[in-house]
Amino acid sequence: MRLNNHFNTLRSRLLGWLLIPLLVLSIAHIANTYLETRRTSTELYDKMLVALALTISEYAIASEGDLLTGDLLELIRQATNDKLYYKVLGPNGSFVVGYEDMPAPKGGLKQINNHIELYDAEYLGRPVRVIAASIYSERPGFSGWSSTFVAQTLQDRNSYVMDAIVDNTQRLLILIIIVTALLSIGISLALRPLKQLQKVLDTRDIHDLTRLETAHLPREINTLAQTINNLFERLTNQIALSKRFLENASHQLRTPITALTLQCDFAVRRAESERDRDDALKIKQNADRVARLANQLLRLSYSESESWGNTRRERLDLATVARQGIDRFLQQKPHFTITTDLHPAPIQGNEQLLLELLANLLENACKYAGDRGDITVSTSTEGSNAILEIKDQGPGIPEELRQLVTERFFRAHKDEDGSGLGLAIVKEITLVHRGTMQITSGDNDQGTCIRCLFRCRPD
C-alpha cells in the first residue's frame, strides 16, 4: 500500500516514465556488451590457440617427439592461466607427443594445407576450446602432414567477459544514479509552480473565492489555475444567488409578519371574551416565533455574506465588545443576572458580527438557564488565542449532541421554543474570524460552557 501511495505522486510518475526507458536501454547495452565481449574474447583466445598450436607443432617435429622444454612451458604459462592440453600426430596418424586421448572434431580433421579447425569439447570433465591444425613439414626423416591438437579451458575467456560486464555495469549504475539525481532535481524545479499553487490554496481562507494570480505560471499550470478561477467564479455566483433569495424571502416575510403581529396585539386588546383573548394570544405567540425565525434567517444570511465577502476588520478588545453586548442584552431583558470576568483580549475582527455572536450566545444561555443559576461571561487570553466564554446553569447538552447543535434548525431539547439557528449563527461568525468553537460541560458538570477562540491581534 505504501509503495502504491509513493508511486501515485506526479513526481514519482514522471521520474518513473523517464527512468524506465533508461533502464531498458541499460539492460540492452549490457546484453550487447556481453555478446560483443564474448565474440571478441573468442577471437583473441582462438588466435592465441593458433599460435600455440603452430609453436608446439614445430617444436615437436623439430625435436622428433621430445616433451616441451621448461622455457617454452614458462612462455605458455605467461600467455594464459588456463590449463592447456596438446597432442601431435605424425603424417601416418602415429602418436608423436602429448595427451593421446584428446577429443577430435566430430567430422574428423581434413588434411588441407594449413587447415585449422576450432571446436568446443569436454576433456577430463571440463569444458575446453580445441584447435586442430594440419601442418605440412619437410624435414629429414619427417615429411608430410602432421596434426596438432591444443585444448584450453575457458577460465580466461569467462573472466575476460565477466570483467567487461562488471565494469560496464558499474559505469551504467553510476550513470543511472547521476541521471536520476539530475532528473529528480529537474522535476522538482518543474513542479515548483504547482507546489506554490498548492501552498496558496492551502493557506487561503475557506471563504476566499478571489481569483488566483496566473501571470507567472507556466502554460500547463496556468490552464489549471484558470479552471480553478472559473470554478471560484461559478461558486461565487451561486452563493450570491442563494443569499439574494434568502434575503428577499426574509424581507418579504417581515412585512406581513409585522402586520400580523400588530393585528394580533389589536385583537388581544379588543377581545370581548376570555376565550377570544386566549386564541388571539396563541396567534400572537406563533406570529412572534415566525418573526424571530425571519430575523435569525436575516442574521445568518448577513453572517454568510460577510464570510464570503471582504469583511471589514478592526482592532478590537473582546472584553469591550462583551461589555457592550451585555449592556444591550440587559436593556431588553433586565430580569436576568449576568456575572462577568472580563480581561483584555485583543483581536482583529468585525464588531457588529461579534455583537451578534454574543447576543445569540446570551439568548441561548438565558433560554436554558432560566431561574436555576447565573450566567457567567468571561474573556481572557491563552497562548496565541483570545477566548470568549459563556457558562450557564441549565440542563446542559449531551456529549453526543454537541457536534449537532451548531447545525441549522437542530434543537437539543425539542420541547423548548426556538428556531435552532442561534448556535449556527455563532459558528458561522466564529469561522468568519478564523476561530473555533468548543462546547463542554459547565463547572461540576452542570450546565453548558461555550468557548469561542480567536487569534490574538499582533501588537
N, C-alpha and C positions, 0 to 999 in steps of 0.2 A: 504494500500500500504506500509506504514512504517513497519507494522507487517511482511508483506511478505519479505521486504528487510532485516529485522532483522534476520528472520529465514532462510535467504538464505545464511548466512555465514557458513563456515565449522565448526567453533567453536560452533555455536548455534545448528547445526545439530547433532554433536557428543554429546553435552550436552543433547539435546532432546532425542536421542535414548538411552542414559544411564538413564535418569530420568523417562522416560515413564514406563519402567518395574518396577522401584521402586514405582511409584505412583500406578500402578495396584496392586502390592503386598501389598501396604499400605491399599488400599481400601479393598482388600480381607481380610487382617488381621483385619481391623475394623469390617467388616461384621461377621467374625468368632468370634471376641471378643463379639459382640452383641449377637450372638446365644449362646455362651458358658455362658456368664454372665446371659442371660435370663434363661437358664436351671439351673444354679447354684442358682439364686435368687428364682426360683420356688421351688427347693428342700429345701432350707433353710427355707423359709417362710411357706412352706407346713408342715415341721416338727414342726415349732413353732405353727401352727394351730392345729396339732395333740395334742401337749402338752396342749394347751389352752382348747381344747375340753375335754380332759381327766380330767383336773383340774375342769372345770365348771361342768362336769357331776358328779364327785364325790361330789363336794360341794352341788349341787342342790339336789342330792339324800340324802346326809347326813343331810341336813337341811330341808328336806321334802318340798322343793319348795321355800325356802326363797330367796330373792334377794341377789346378791353378796355383800360382805362386802366392806367397804372403803379400807381396807388393800389389799384385793385381786384386787380391781379395780386399785389401785395405782400400784400394781405389773404388771398388764396388760399394763397400760399406759407407764411404763418404758420399756416394751418389744417392743412396736410399737407406731408409731404416727398415724397409720391408725384408721379409725372408725371400731369398732367391734360390730357385732350383734350376738345374740345367742338365742337358743331355745332348751328346753329339754322336751322330750315326755316320758311318763311312759310306762310300759310293754303293756298296752292295747291301746296305742296310745293316751292316755289322755294328755292334755297340762299341764306341770308342772310349767315352768317359762320361761321368755324371750320374744322374739318378735314372736307372734303367726303366722304372715303372711310370714315368711321367706320362700324362694323358696326351693322346694325339688328337688332331682335329677330326671332326665327325666324318668328313668326306675324304680323309687321307690327305697327305701332302703332295701337291702337284709339283713335279720336278721341272720347274721353269726357271730359266736363267734369272738369278737374283729375285726369285719369287718369295714373298713374305706373306704370311697369313697370321692374323691376330684373332684370338677367340677366348671366351670365358670358360673356365672349367673349375673342377674341385680337386684338390690334391692334399692328401694327408688330413682330410676333414676340414679344410679351409678353402674358401673361395679364392681363386687366383686368376690373374690375367696372363695368358700364354702367347708367346710369339714362336711361330715355326718358320724357319728360313732355310731355303735351298741355296747353297753357295757352291759355285764351281771353283775347283782349285787345281792347279798344275804344279805338282811338286814331285821330286824324285821319290818313287815308291808310293806316291799318292796322287792319283789323277781321277777327276770326275766330280760328280755332285755329292756334296755332304749335306746332311740335315742336322740343324741345330735347334734345340728347343730350350727356351728360357721362360720360367714361370715366376711371377712376382705376386706376393699377397697384396691386398687392397688397402692396407693401413694408411700409407702416404696419400693415396688418392682421396680416401674418405676424409682424412684430416685436412687436406687442402680445400675440399669442398666445404666442410663444416666451418673452417676458419673464415672462409669468404662469406658464408651465410651469417655467422655470428657478427662479423664486422659490419656487414650491410644492415643487419637487424638493429644493432646498436646505433648506427648512424640514423636510421629511419626513426627509431624511438626518440632520439634527441630532437630530430626534425619535427616529429609529431607533437612533442611537448612544447617546443618553441612556437609552432603554428597554433596549437591550442591556446597558449597564453596570449598570443597576439590576437587571435580571433575573439577570445573572451574579452580582452580589453576593447577591441573594436566594437563588439556587440554591445558592451556596457555603455560605451560612448554614444552609439547609435540609438540606444533605448533611453538615454538620459532625458530627452524631452518628454518621453512617455512617463517616466518616473516623476518628473516635475509636474506634469499634468495630474498625475495621481495624487501627489502631495497637495496640490492646490485644491483638489476636490475633497481630500480627506480633512483638511484643515478648514474648509469652508463651513459656515454656519448652515444648519439644516434648513433654514428658511431663506437662504440666499439663492435666488434664481437669476442673478445678473449674468450677463454674457461673459464667457471666458475670452481672455486675450489670445488671439490666434496669429498675430502678425509674425512672431518669432518662431513659430513651429514649422517643422518640415512638412512637406506636402501631404504625406500619408497620415501623420498625426493631426495635421490641420483639418483634414476631412473628418476625422473622428471628433475633434473639438467642435467643428461646425454642426455635426449631428447632435452632439450634446446640447449645443446652444439652441438648436431647433426644438429639442425636447423641452428645455427650460422655457422657451417661448410658448410652446403649447400648454405646458403646465400653468404658466402664469396666466394665460388667457382663460384656462378652465377654472382656475381658482378665483380669478376676478369675476367670472360669470356666476360662480356659485355664491360668492359673497354678495354680489349685487342682488341675486334672487332672494337671499336670506334677509338682506337689509330692506328690500322693497316689501317683502312679505311681512316682516316685523312692523314696518312703518304703517303698512295698510291695516294691520291688526290693531294698532294702538288707537287709531281714531274711533272705530266703532266700540272698542272695549272701553275707552274713556267715556264715551257717550252712554254706554250700557251701565257703567258704574254710577254715573250721575243719576241716571234714571232709577237705579235701584235705591240710591240714597233718598231720592224724592218719594219712591214708593213706600219705603220704610216709614218716613215721616207722615205720609198720608194714609197709612193703613188704618182701616176702620175696625179691624178685629185683631185679636192676638194671633189667630191662625194666619191671617194675611200678612201680618208683620213677620212671623217666623218664615213664611215662604219667601218673602222679599229678602230677608236676611240671608237665607241659603243661596238665593240667586246672586246676591251681592258678594258672598264669600267665594263662590265659583268665579265670578267676574274678576275679583281681586286676584285670585290664583292665576287666571289666564293673563291678567295684566303683568303679574310678576314674571310669568314664563316668557311673555313677549319682551319684557325689559332685559331678562337674562340672555335671551337669544341675541338681542342687540349688543349686549356687553360682550358675549362670546364672539360675535361677528367682528366687533371692534378689535378685540384682542387678537384674533386671527389676522385681520387686515394689518395690524401693526407688526405682527410676527413676520409676515411675508413682504412687508414694505420696508422702507428705510426709517426705522423708529428713531425718533429724536431722543438722544441720551444726554443726561446732565449729571453733574456731580451732586450726589445726594448722601444724606445720612439716614440709615434705616430707622434710627431712634426718633429723628424729627418727623419722618413720614408716619411712623407708628403713632406718635403722639397726636399728630394732626388727624389721622384716621379714627383714632379712638374718640377724640372730641366730637367729630362729625357723627359717629355712631351713637354716642350717648345723648346727643341732642335729639335724635329720633327715638331712642329707647332709654330714657333716663333711669328706669327702674332696675336695670342690670348693674351688677358690680364687677368692675374690671380692675384687677391688680396688675401693676406694671413693674417691670425690672429692665429699664432701658439703658443700654450702654452704647457709646458711639460705635457705628458700624458703617464706614464709608463705602459707597458703591457708585457705579456709573449706571444710571437707569432712567426710566420714564416715570415721573412722579404720578401722573394720572393712572397709569396701569397699576402701579404699586398700591395706590389708594384703593383701587377696585379690588385688587387681590386681598388686601386687609379687610375690606368691607365684607367680602364673601366668607372669609375665614371667621370673622366675628359673628356674622349672621348664622353660620353653620354651628359654631360653638354655643351660641345662646339658644338656638333651637333645641339642641340635645342636652345642654346642661340644665336648663330650667331653673328650678329653685334649689337644686341639690349641691350647689357649691359655687365658688368663684371661678372667674375666667382669668387666666394669667397670660399676659403678653410680655415677651422679653426680646431684646436684641443684644447681640454680642458678636465677637469675632473669635474664630477658631482656625489657627493657621492662616491660610490664604482665603478663607471663607468668611463672609458676613452672614449671620444667621438671624432669621426672624422665626420666633417660636410662640405658638399659642396652645395653651393647655386648658382643658375643661374637666368637669367632674361628672360628665354624662355617662351613659351606658357603655361607651367605648365602641370600637369597631373590631369585629373578629379578625384574627390574623389572615384567614383565608380570603377575606373580602377587601383587604387593604389595597390590593392592586386594581380592584374593580371599581372602587368608589370614585376614582378620578375619570371614569368613563362617562360619557354623556348619558343623562337620563337614568343612571343607575342610582338606586337608593338602598342603603344598608338596612333600613327599617321601613318596611312597606307601609306600616300603619301611620307613619308620620307624613305631615304635609311637606311638600317641596317638589321642585322640578327635576332634581338630580343633575343640575348644571353648575352648582356652586363650586365644587371641587374641580370640575372640568375646567372652569374659567381660571381657577388658581393654578392648575397645572400648566395651562396654555401660557399664562403670563410669566410663570417661572421659566418656561422654555424660551420665551422671548428674550429673557435676560441671561440665557445660557446657564441657568441654575438647575438645581434638583430639588425634588420634593420628597420628604420622608414622613411616613405615618407610623407612629408607635403608640404604645400604651402610656398613660399618664403616670404620675407618681403613685407608687404602691400598686401598680397595675390597675388603677382606677381612671376612668375617663379616656380621653384621647389627646395625644400630643402630635401636632403637625409642625414640622420644621421645613422652612424654605431656605436653601443655601445658595448664596450668590457669590460671585467673585469679588473680593475686596478691591476697591479702587486703588490703583497705584498712586503713591504720593507724587 
